[in-house]
Amino acid sequence: MELRQIKYFIEVAKQEHVTEAAYRLHVAQSAVSRQIAKLEDELGVELFLREGRNVKLTFAGKIFLQHIETAVQEIERAKEAVEKYLNPEVGRIRLGFPNSLATKTLPRVISAFRTQYSDVGFDFRQGSNKDLRELVESGEIDLAFVSPVPEETAEIATEVFFSEKMRVLLPSHHPLAERESIDLRELASDSFVLFRKGYDLRKLVIEACEAVNFEPYVGFESEDIYTIKGLVEAGLGVSLLPETVIVDHTPPGTVNLPVRNPDIMRTVGVIYTKVRSLPPSEKLFYDFLIGYYNRINQFSF
């Protein structure tokens, strides 16, 4: 069964006249008659009753028309969906990101992108670096912001956009709150508020503490950055967070200070799979990100 036969059948059913249908289809009458005959042979049933120059649908023809029109509509929707997919400026981008980039980094870059490509939509997924890597590998998303940026693998490609320092967030009544900077060893006896296990920012903090010879006591853990800030504000512990997350968004009742020892940095970038090509809209967004951060980094030096 060919789509051409189906279109001829629908037009003949609509016009109830083979000649008129052929005229509207811009083909010869004999071509229409031949394709209708082939369709009837394939189905093993007559679809039309001939009444002189006119034709009428048989009962079987009416049943077939009812179902085939729905099928053709779905085919047209599928074609439209593919056309939108192939047009990067009107598609949808499936993008993952960690909670630590949700307050500043992600909104700024999305806003900048939408000023140029206002018709592109986004489907967001949020999770840890591990969650996001699995989503990219499985094909559920095509591109993900991550921090810290992991090592590249045979399956996963990475791109680092920038690095930033981690800062200590303390309750304002903390004994060290008046300092200009902090040696991480000075917090060895404090309770820490960190991301849950599985989050790379937690691993980054623990490794930094171990580098100055202590293992932090984790009193509270969360996967939400606002919750972490709130727990520190309530005096329930201290935390280390990226500077973009706290410098302009320090909760009342807290202070943030630089760490002078050790120097703790986190990288921010994206990951995507090497197994398949980025879809058109995601490729457009990825290229935009490269240019966007190249411009920002030029003014950072």
C-alpha positions as a Markdown table, in Angstrom:
| # | Residue | x | y | z |
|---|---|---|---|---|
| 1 | Met | 0.0 | 0.0 | 0.0 |
| 2 | Glu | 1.5 | 3.3 | -1.1 |
| 3 | Leu | 0.8 | 6.8 | 0.2 |
| 4 | Arg | 0.0 | 7.9 | -3.3 |
| 5 | Gln | -2.8 | 5.3 | -3.5 |
| 6 | Ile | -4.2 | 6.5 | -0.2 |
| 7 | Lys | -4.2 | 10.1 | -1.3 |
| 8 | Tyr | -5.9 | 9.2 | -4.6 |
| 9 | Phe | -8.5 | 7.1 | -2.7 |
| 10 | Ile | -9.3 | 10.0 | -0.3 |
| 11 | Glu | -9.7 | 12.5 | -3.1 |
| 12 | Val | -12.0 | 10.2 | -5.2 |
| 13 | Ala | -14.1 | 9.6 | -2.0 |
| 14 | Lys | -14.3 | 13.3 | -1.5 |
| 15 | Gln | -15.2 | 14.3 | -5.1 |
| 16 | Glu | -17.3 | 11.1 | -5.8 |
| 17 | His | -16.0 | 11.5 | -9.3 |
| 18 | Val | -12.7 | 10.0 | -10.8 |
| 19 | Thr | -12.3 | 12.7 | -13.4 |
| 20 | Glu | -12.8 | 15.5 | -11.0 |
| 21 | Ala | -10.4 | 13.9 | -8.5 |
| 22 | Ala | -7.8 | 13.5 | -11.2 |
| 23 | Tyr | -8.1 | 17.1 | -12.1 |
| 24 | Arg | -7.6 | 18.3 | -8.5 |
| 25 | Leu | -4.7 | 15.9 | -8.1 |
| 26 | His | -3.1 | 17.1 | -11.4 |
| 27 | Val | -2.7 | 13.6 | -12.8 |
| 28 | Ala | -4.3 | 11.6 | -15.6 |
| 29 | Gln | -7.7 | 9.9 | -14.9 |
| 30 | Ser | -6.2 | 6.6 | -16.0 |
| 31 | Ala | -3.5 | 6.9 | -13.3 |
| 32 | Val | -6.1 | 7.5 | -10.6 |
| 33 | Ser | -8.2 | 4.5 | -11.8 |
| 34 | Arg | -5.2 | 2.3 | -12.0 |
| 35 | Gln | -4.0 | 3.1 | -8.4 |
| 36 | Ile | -7.6 | 2.7 | -7.0 |
| 37 | Ala | -7.8 | -0.7 | -8.7 |
| 38 | Lys | -4.4 | -1.7 | -7.2 |
| 39 | Leu | -5.6 | -0.7 | -3.7 |
| 40 | Glu | -8.8 | -2.7 | -4.0 |
| 41 | Asp | -6.8 | -5.7 | -5.2 |
| 42 | Glu | -4.5 | -5.4 | -2.2 |
| 43 | Leu | -7.4 | -5.1 | 0.3 |
| 44 | Gly | -9.4 | -7.8 | -1.5 |
| 45 | Val | -12.6 | -5.7 | -1.5 |
| 46 | Glu | -14.3 | -3.1 | -3.7 |
| 47 | Leu | -14.1 | 0.4 | -2.2 |
| 48 | Phe | -16.4 | 2.2 | -4.7 |
| 49 | Leu | -19.6 | 1.5 | -6.5 |
| 50 | Arg | -19.6 | 2.8 | -10.1 |
| 51 | Glu | -22.8 | 4.8 | -10.9 |
| 52 | Gly | -22.2 | 6.1 | -14.4 |
| 53 | Arg | -19.5 | 8.8 | -14.2 |
| 54 | Asn | -19.9 | 9.1 | -10.5 |
| 55 | Val | -18.7 | 6.7 | -7.7 |
| 56 | Lys | -20.0 | 6.0 | -4.2 |
| 57 | Leu | -18.1 | 4.5 | -1.3 |
| 58 | Thr | -19.1 | 0.9 | -0.5 |
| 59 | Phe | -19.6 | 0.0 | 3.2 |
| 60 | Ala | -16.1 | -1.3 | 3.2 |
| 61 | Gly | -14.9 | 1.9 | 1.6 |
| 62 | Lys | -16.5 | 4.0 | 4.3 |
| 63 | Ile | -14.8 | 1.9 | 7.0 |
| 64 | Phe | -11.4 | 2.2 | 5.2 |
| 65 | Leu | -11.9 | 6.0 | 4.7 |
| 66 | Gln | -12.7 | 6.5 | 8.4 |
| 67 | His | -9.4 | 4.9 | 9.5 |
| 68 | Ile | -7.1 | 5.9 | 6.7 |
| 69 | Glu | -7.9 | 9.6 | 7.2 |
| 70 | Thr | -6.8 | 9.4 | 10.8 |
| 71 | Ala | -3.6 | 7.6 | 9.6 |
| 72 | Val | -2.9 | 10.3 | 7.0 |
| 73 | Gln | -3.3 | 13.0 | 9.6 |
| 74 | Glu | -0.8 | 11.3 | 11.8 |
| 75 | Ile | 1.6 | 11.0 | 8.9 |
| 76 | Glu | 1.3 | 14.8 | 8.3 |
| 77 | Arg | 1.9 | 15.5 | 12.0 |
| 78 | Ala | 5.0 | 13.3 | 11.9 |
| 79 | Lys | 6.3 | 15.1 | 8.8 |
| 80 | Glu | 5.7 | 18.5 | 10.6 |
| 81 | Ala | 7.5 | 17.2 | 13.7 |
| 82 | Val | 10.5 | 16.1 | 11.6 |
| 83 | Glu | 10.6 | 19.5 | 9.8 |
| 84 | Lys | 10.6 | 21.3 | 13.1 |
| 85 | Tyr | 13.3 | 19.0 | 14.3 |
| 86 | Leu | 15.4 | 19.8 | 11.3 |
| 87 | Asn | 14.8 | 23.5 | 11.7 |
| 88 | Pro | 17.1 | 24.4 | 14.7 |
| 89 | Glu | 15.4 | 27.8 | 15.2 |
| 90 | Val | 12.0 | 26.4 | 16.0 |
| 91 | Gly | 12.9 | 23.1 | 17.8 |
| 92 | Arg | 13.1 | 22.1 | 21.4 |
| 93 | Ile | 16.3 | 21.6 | 23.4 |
| 94 | Arg | 16.5 | 18.8 | 25.9 |
| 95 | Leu | 18.9 | 20.2 | 28.5 |
| 96 | Gly | 20.1 | 18.8 | 31.8 |
| 97 | Phe | 21.7 | 20.8 | 34.6 |
| 98 | Pro | 22.7 | 20.5 | 38.3 |
| 99 | Asn | 21.0 | 22.4 | 41.1 |
| 100 | Ser | 24.1 | 24.5 | 41.7 |
| 101 | Leu | 23.8 | 26.2 | 38.3 |
| 102 | Ala | 20.1 | 27.0 | 38.5 |
| 103 | Thr | 20.3 | 30.3 | 40.3 |
| 104 | Lys | 22.5 | 32.4 | 38.1 |
| 105 | Thr | 24.5 | 30.6 | 35.3 |
| 106 | Leu | 21.7 | 28.8 | 33.6 |
| 107 | Pro | 19.1 | 31.6 | 33.6 |
| 108 | Arg | 21.6 | 34.1 | 32.2 |
| 109 | Val | 22.8 | 32.0 | 29.3 |
| 110 | Ile | 19.2 | 30.9 | 28.4 |
| 111 | Ser | 18.1 | 34.5 | 28.5 |
| 112 | Ala | 20.9 | 35.5 | 26.2 |
| 113 | Phe | 20.2 | 32.6 | 23.8 |
| 114 | Arg | 16.4 | 33.4 | 23.6 |
| 115 | Thr | 17.1 | 37.0 | 22.6 |
| 116 | Gln | 18.4 | 35.6 | 19.3 |
| 117 | Tyr | 16.3 | 32.5 | 19.0 |
| 118 | Ser | 13.0 | 33.3 | 20.6 |
| 119 | Asp | 11.1 | 30.3 | 19.0 |
| 120 | Val | 13.3 | 27.6 | 20.5 |
| 121 | Gly | 11.8 | 25.8 | 23.5 |
| 122 | Phe | 13.5 | 23.9 | 26.3 |
| 123 | Asp | 12.8 | 20.7 | 28.2 |
| 124 | Phe | 14.8 | 20.7 | 31.4 |
| 125 | Arg | 16.1 | 17.8 | 33.5 |
| 126 | Gln | 17.8 | 18.4 | 36.8 |
| 127 | Gly | 20.1 | 16.0 | 38.7 |
| 128 | Ser | 23.6 | 15.2 | 39.9 |
| 129 | Asn | 26.5 | 14.9 | 37.5 |
| 130 | Lys | 26.0 | 11.1 | 37.6 |
| 131 | Asp | 22.3 | 11.4 | 36.8 |
| 132 | Leu | 23.0 | 13.8 | 33.9 |
| 133 | Arg | 25.7 | 11.5 | 32.5 |
| 134 | Glu | 23.3 | 8.6 | 32.5 |
| 135 | Leu | 20.5 | 10.7 | 30.8 |
| 136 | Val | 23.0 | 11.8 | 28.1 |
| 137 | Glu | 24.2 | 8.2 | 27.5 |
| 138 | Ser | 20.7 | 6.8 | 27.3 |
| 139 | Gly | 19.6 | 9.5 | 24.9 |
| 140 | Glu | 16.9 | 11.0 | 27.2 |
| 141 | Ile | 18.7 | 14.3 | 26.8 |
| 142 | Asp | 21.4 | 15.4 | 24.4 |
| 143 | Leu | 23.3 | 18.1 | 26.3 |
| 144 | Ala | 23.9 | 18.8 | 30.0 |
| 145 | Phe | 25.6 | 21.5 | 32.0 |
| 146 | Val | 27.8 | 19.9 | 34.7 |
| 147 | Ser | 30.0 | 21.1 | 37.5 |
| 148 | Pro | 32.7 | 20.1 | 38.1 |
| 149 | Val | 33.3 | 18.9 | 34.5 |
| 150 | Pro | 34.3 | 15.2 | 34.5 |
| 151 | Glu | 37.1 | 13.7 | 32.5 |
| 152 | Glu | 36.2 | 12.9 | 28.9 |
| 153 | Thr | 35.6 | 9.3 | 28.1 |
| 154 | Ala | 35.2 | 7.2 | 25.0 |
| 155 | Glu | 31.4 | 7.8 | 25.0 |
| 156 | Ile | 31.2 | 11.3 | 26.6 |
| 157 | Ala | 32.7 | 14.5 | 25.3 |
| 158 | Thr | 33.2 | 17.5 | 27.6 |
| 159 | Glu | 33.7 | 21.3 | 27.2 |
| 160 | Val | 34.8 | 23.5 | 30.0 |
| 161 | Phe | 33.5 | 27.1 | 29.9 |
| 162 | Phe | 34.9 | 28.6 | 33.0 |
| 163 | Ser | 36.3 | 28.0 | 36.5 |
| 164 | Glu | 35.3 | 29.6 | 39.7 |
| 165 | Lys | 36.4 | 29.6 | 43.4 |
| 166 | Met | 34.5 | 28.0 | 46.2 |
| 167 | Arg | 33.7 | 30.2 | 49.2 |
| 168 | Val | 32.8 | 29.4 | 52.8 |
| 169 | Leu | 29.3 | 30.2 | 53.9 |
| 170 | Leu | 29.0 | 30.8 | 57.7 |
| 171 | Pro | 26.3 | 31.9 | 60.1 |
| 172 | Ser | 26.9 | 35.6 | 60.9 |
| 173 | His | 27.4 | 34.6 | 64.6 |
| 174 | His | 30.2 | 32.1 | 63.8 |
| 175 | Pro | 33.5 | 32.9 | 65.6 |
| 176 | Leu | 35.3 | 33.3 | 62.2 |
| 177 | Ala | 32.6 | 35.4 | 60.6 |
| 178 | Glu | 34.7 | 38.6 | 61.0 |
| 179 | Arg | 37.7 | 37.2 | 59.2 |
| 180 | Glu | 38.8 | 38.4 | 55.7 |
| 181 | Ser | 39.5 | 34.9 | 54.6 |
| 182 | Ile | 39.6 | 31.4 | 56.1 |
| 183 | Asp | 42.1 | 28.5 | 56.2 |
| 184 | Leu | 39.9 | 25.4 | 55.7 |
| 185 | Arg | 41.7 | 23.7 | 58.6 |
| 186 | Glu | 40.0 | 26.3 | 61.0 |
| 187 | Leu | 36.6 | 24.6 | 60.2 |
| 188 | Ala | 37.8 | 21.1 | 61.2 |
| 189 | Ser | 35.6 | 21.0 | 64.3 |
| 190 | Asp | 32.5 | 22.4 | 62.6 |
| 191 | Ser | 29.4 | 20.6 | 61.3 |
| 192 | Phe | 29.1 | 20.8 | 57.5 |
| 193 | Val | 26.0 | 21.2 | 55.4 |
| 194 | Leu | 26.7 | 19.5 | 52.0 |
| 195 | Phe | 25.0 | 18.1 | 48.9 |
| 196 | Arg | 23.9 | 14.5 | 49.2 |
| 197 | Lys | 26.2 | 11.6 | 48.3 |
| 198 | Gly | 26.5 | 11.2 | 44.5 |
| 199 | Tyr | 26.9 | 15.0 | 43.9 |
| 200 | Asp | 30.3 | 16.0 | 42.7 |
| 201 | Leu | 30.3 | 19.2 | 44.7 |
| 202 | Arg | 30.1 | 17.2 | 47.8 |
| 203 | Lys | 33.1 | 15.2 | 46.7 |
| 204 | Leu | 35.0 | 18.4 | 45.9 |
| 205 | Val | 34.5 | 19.7 | 49.4 |
| 206 | Ile | 35.4 | 16.5 | 51.1 |
| 207 | Glu | 38.6 | 16.2 | 49.0 |
| 208 | Ala | 39.5 | 19.7 | 49.9 |
| 209 | Cys | 39.1 | 19.0 | 53.6 |
| 210 | Glu | 41.2 | 15.8 | 53.3 |
| 211 | Ala | 43.9 | 17.8 | 51.5 |
| 212 | Val | 44.4 | 19.7 | 54.8 |
| 213 | Asn | 44.2 | 16.6 | 56.9 |
| 214 | Phe | 40.7 | 16.3 | 58.3 |
| 215 | Glu | 37.5 | 14.6 | 57.4 |
| 216 | Pro | 34.5 | 16.9 | 57.6 |
| 217 | Tyr | 31.6 | 15.9 | 59.9 |
| 218 | Val | 28.4 | 16.2 | 57.7 |
| 219 | Gly | 25.5 | 17.1 | 59.9 |
| 220 | Phe | 23.0 | 17.8 | 57.2 |
| 221 | Glu | 22.8 | 17.1 | 53.5 |
| 222 | Ser | 20.4 | 18.1 | 50.7 |
| 223 | Glu | 20.2 | 18.1 | 46.9 |
| 224 | Asp | 18.8 | 21.7 | 47.0 |
| 225 | Ile | 21.0 | 24.7 | 47.2 |
| 226 | Tyr | 18.4 | 26.9 | 48.8 |
| 227 | Thr | 17.9 | 24.3 | 51.6 |
| 228 | Ile | 21.7 | 24.2 | 52.2 |
| 229 | Lys | 21.8 | 28.0 | 52.4 |
| 230 | Gly | 18.8 | 28.0 | 54.8 |
| 231 | Leu | 20.4 | 25.4 | 57.1 |
| 232 | Val | 23.5 | 27.5 | 57.3 |
| 233 | Glu | 21.4 | 30.6 | 58.0 |
| 234 | Ala | 19.7 | 28.7 | 60.8 |
| 235 | Gly | 23.1 | 28.2 | 62.4 |
| 236 | Leu | 23.1 | 24.4 | 61.8 |
| 237 | Gly | 26.5 | 24.2 | 60.1 |
| 238 | Val | 28.9 | 25.7 | 57.6 |
| 239 | Ser | 29.2 | 25.0 | 53.9 |
| 240 | Leu | 31.4 | 25.6 | 50.8 |
| 241 | Leu | 29.6 | 26.8 | 47.8 |
| 242 | Pro | 30.6 | 28.3 | 44.3 |
| 243 | Glu | 31.0 | 32.0 | 44.3 |
| 244 | Thr | 28.4 | 32.6 | 41.6 |
| 245 | Val | 25.9 | 30.9 | 43.9 |
| 246 | Ile | 26.5 | 33.0 | 47.0 |
| 247 | Val | 28.4 | 36.3 | 46.2 |
| 248 | Asp | 25.3 | 38.0 | 44.9 |
| 249 | His | 22.8 | 35.8 | 46.8 |
| 250 | Thr | 24.1 | 35.6 | 50.3 |
| 251 | Pro | 21.2 | 34.8 | 52.7 |
| 252 | Pro | 20.6 | 37.2 | 55.5 |
| 253 | Gly | 22.2 | 36.0 | 58.7 |
| 254 | Thr | 25.2 | 34.6 | 56.9 |
| 255 | Val | 28.5 | 35.7 | 55.5 |
| 256 | Asn | 30.6 | 34.3 | 52.7 |
| 257 | Leu | 34.4 | 34.4 | 52.8 |
| 258 | Pro | 37.2 | 33.3 | 50.5 |
| 259 | Val | 39.3 | 30.3 | 51.3 |
| 260 | Arg | 43.0 | 31.0 | 51.3 |
| 261 | Asn | 44.1 | 27.4 | 51.9 |
| 262 | Pro | 43.6 | 25.2 | 50.0 |
| 263 | Asp | 42.7 | 26.9 | 46.7 |
| 264 | Ile | 39.4 | 25.2 | 45.8 |
| 265 | Met | 38.1 | 25.6 | 42.3 |
| 266 | Arg | 35.2 | 24.1 | 40.4 |
| 267 | Thr | 34.9 | 23.9 | 36.6 |
| 268 | Val | 31.6 | 24.6 | 34.7 |
| 269 | Gly | 30.8 | 23.2 | 31.3 |
| 270 | Val | 28.8 | 20.8 | 29.3 |
| 271 | Ile | 28.8 | 17.1 | 28.4 |
| 272 | Tyr | 27.3 | 15.4 | 25.3 |
| 273 | Thr | 27.6 | 11.9 | 23.8 |
| 274 | Lys | 30.1 | 11.0 | 21.1 |
| 275 | Val | 27.9 | 8.1 | 20.0 |
| 276 | Arg | 25.4 | 10.2 | 18.1 |
| 277 | Ser | 25.4 | 13.7 | 16.6 |
| 278 | Leu | 23.7 | 16.6 | 18.4 |
| 279 | Pro | 20.2 | 17.3 | 17.0 |
| 280 | Pro | 20.0 | 20.6 | 15.1 |
| 281 | Ser | 18.6 | 22.8 | 17.9 |
| 282 | Glu | 21.0 | 21.4 | 20.4 |
| 283 | Lys | 23.9 | 22.0 | 18.0 |
| 284 | Leu | 22.7 | 25.6 | 17.5 |
| 285 | Phe | 22.6 | 26.0 | 21.3 |
| 286 | Tyr | 26.1 | 24.4 | 21.8 |
| 287 | Asp | 27.6 | 26.7 | 19.2 |
| 288 | Phe | 26.0 | 29.6 | 20.9 |
| 289 | Leu | 27.5 | 28.6 | 24.2 |
| 290 | Ile | 31.0 | 28.3 | 22.7 |
| 291 | Gly | 30.7 | 31.9 | 21.4 |
| 292 | Tyr | 29.0 | 33.2 | 24.5 |
| 293 | Tyr | 31.7 | 32.0 | 26.9 |
| 294 | Asn | 34.6 | 32.9 | 24.5 |
| 295 | Arg | 33.4 | 36.5 | 24.6 |
| 296 | Ile | 33.0 | 36.5 | 28.4 |
| 297 | Asn | 36.4 | 34.9 | 29.0 |
| 298 | Gln | 38.1 | 37.5 | 26.7 |
| 299 | Phe | 36.9 | 40.2 | 29.1 |
| 300 | Ser | 38.0 | 38.2 | 32.2 |
| 301 | Phe | 41.7 | 38.8 | 31.6 |
